[in-house]
């Protein structure tokens, strides 16, 4: 792992354990086993570090959600696959998911990074739009109702970050 990756990993661990406000530079330096000059070689300040960490986590989540995605499948099968991949991501990367959920509206995250749509989000919105145009219900996930699915989806950070863009 590179020093930059060590810094990012240490920061994610510390934020998960203590919360962003409690994370100091000295804690990051100690956990990452780097000196201040190494840190400042990569980052100007804490905001830049947290913003990069957020962008990396969200990109990783987007890539994970799209694993095995087949655009030739039905809307139902695509949605089912993405929901399964999202659940797998949540189980395998709980620190990243918690960080994304808790800090997507943080002032530490730059506006540019916060509002950037990744390809997985664009595809998810496309699936939703296609499903809305179909005359038959797109969701019949073992008796799950539309209301329950909507509540679950609204709790996923994937949709939280993009809600404003979707409403436009």
C-alpha positions as a printed Julia matrix, in Angstrom:
168×3 Matrix{Float64}:
   0.0     0.0     0.0
   1.29    3.46   -0.87
   1.66    6.24    1.69
  -1.34    8.0     0.14
  -3.43    4.83    0.55
  -2.15    4.48    4.13
  -3.36    8.02    4.87
  -6.77    7.39    3.3
  -7.19    4.05    5.09
  -6.13    5.5     8.44
  -8.51    8.43    8.0
 -11.44    6.16    7.17
 -10.7     4.0    10.22
 -10.41    7.01   12.51
 -13.59    8.65   11.19
 -15.46    5.37   11.65
 -14.15    4.94   15.2
 -14.25    8.52   16.47
 -16.22   10.72   14.09
 -14.82   13.33   11.76
 -14.65   16.15   14.31
 -12.42   14.07   16.62
  -9.9    13.17   13.95
  -6.76   15.26   14.24
  -3.72   15.44   12.01
  -1.56   13.87   14.7
  -3.93   10.88   14.91
  -3.82   10.47   11.14
  -0.02   10.72   11.07
   0.3     8.13   13.84
  -2.25    5.66   12.42
  -0.87    5.96    8.86
   2.71    5.92   10.12
   3.62    9.03    8.14
   5.13   12.37    8.99
   3.51   15.74    8.44
   5.68   16.46    5.38
   4.46   13.24    3.74
   0.86   14.18    4.49
   1.24   17.69    3.09
   2.94   16.26    0.02
  -0.48   14.74   -0.85
  -3.02   17.05    0.81
  -3.25   20.77    1.51
  -5.74   20.35    4.36
  -8.25   18.07    6.04
 -11.03   19.12    3.65
  -9.04   17.96    0.63
  -8.29   14.63    2.33
 -11.91   14.0     3.35
 -13.18   15.03   -0.07
 -10.82   12.57   -1.79
 -11.78    9.84    0.67
 -15.46   10.47   -0.05
 -14.92   10.47   -3.81
 -12.92    7.22   -3.64
 -15.52    5.51   -1.45
 -18.4     6.59   -3.65
 -16.55    5.51   -6.8
 -15.81    2.14   -5.22
 -19.46    1.78   -4.25
 -20.58    2.63   -7.78
 -18.2     0.11   -9.29
 -19.27   -2.56   -6.8
 -22.95   -1.96   -7.46
 -22.4    -2.5   -11.19
 -20.56   -5.83  -10.84
 -22.35   -8.39  -12.97
 -24.72   -5.78  -14.39
 -26.2    -6.84  -17.72
 -28.04   -4.07  -19.61
 -29.72   -6.67  -21.82
 -31.75   -8.02  -18.89
 -35.29   -6.95  -18.1
 -35.85   -3.89  -15.94
 -36.89   -6.19  -13.09
 -33.72   -8.32  -13.36
 -31.46   -5.25  -13.62
 -33.04   -3.64  -10.56
 -32.87   -6.89   -8.62
 -29.18   -7.29   -9.55
 -28.3    -3.75   -8.53
 -30.14   -4.09   -5.2
 -28.28   -7.36   -4.53
 -24.95   -5.77   -5.44
 -25.74   -2.81   -3.2
 -26.48   -5.16   -0.29
 -23.25   -7.06   -0.99
 -21.33   -3.78   -0.95
 -22.94   -2.81    2.37
 -21.96   -6.15    3.91
 -18.42   -6.15    2.55
 -17.52   -2.47    3.03
 -19.47   -1.22    6.05
 -16.91    1.48    6.92
 -17.12    3.01    3.46
 -20.91    2.89    3.43
 -21.14    4.44    6.87
 -18.73    7.18    5.84
 -20.68    7.94    2.65
 -24.01    7.99    4.5
 -22.78   10.14    7.37
 -20.73   12.66    5.44
 -22.45   13.12    2.06
 -23.7    16.54    3.22
 -20.58   17.48    5.17
 -18.96   20.85    4.47
 -15.69   18.91    4.23
 -16.93   17.4     0.96
 -16.46   19.78   -1.93
 -19.61   20.79   -3.8
 -18.1    19.5    -7.05
 -17.47   16.03   -5.58
 -20.84   15.92   -3.81
 -22.78   16.69   -7.0
 -20.82   14.48   -9.38
 -22.93   11.64  -10.77
 -21.14    8.38  -11.31
 -22.13    5.98  -14.1
 -23.92    3.61  -11.7
 -26.25    6.36  -10.5
 -27.04    7.38  -14.05
 -27.85    3.76  -14.91
 -30.03    3.35  -11.81
 -32.03    6.45  -12.73
 -32.39    5.06  -16.25
 -33.77    1.8   -14.87
 -36.24    3.69  -12.7
 -37.38    5.8   -15.65
 -37.78    2.71  -17.84
 -39.74    0.97  -15.09
 -42.07    3.94  -14.72
 -42.88    3.78  -18.44
 -43.77    0.09  -18.36
 -47.47   -0.69  -17.97
 -46.73   -3.61  -15.65
 -45.26   -3.33  -12.17
 -41.49   -3.67  -12.28
 -41.16   -4.81   -8.7
 -42.31   -8.12   -7.34
 -39.37   -9.02   -5.16
 -40.91  -11.89   -3.22
 -43.92   -9.88   -2.14
 -42.06   -6.64   -1.42
 -44.38   -3.69   -1.96
 -43.47   -0.54   -3.82
 -43.72    1.44   -0.58
 -41.25   -0.81    1.25
 -38.85   -0.77   -1.67
 -39.03    3.01   -1.88
 -38.37    3.32    1.85
 -35.39    0.98    1.59
 -34.01    2.76   -1.44
 -34.34    6.15    0.2
 -32.19    4.88    3.07
 -29.4     3.86    0.74
 -26.72    6.49    0.48
 -26.54    5.86   -3.23
 -29.87    7.6    -3.65
 -29.36   10.15   -0.89
 -26.49   11.83   -2.7
 -28.43   12.13   -5.92
 -31.94   12.99   -4.7
 -31.68   16.68   -5.62
 -30.42   15.9    -9.11
 -33.24   13.39   -9.65
 -35.91   15.88   -8.62
 -34.76   18.46  -11.21
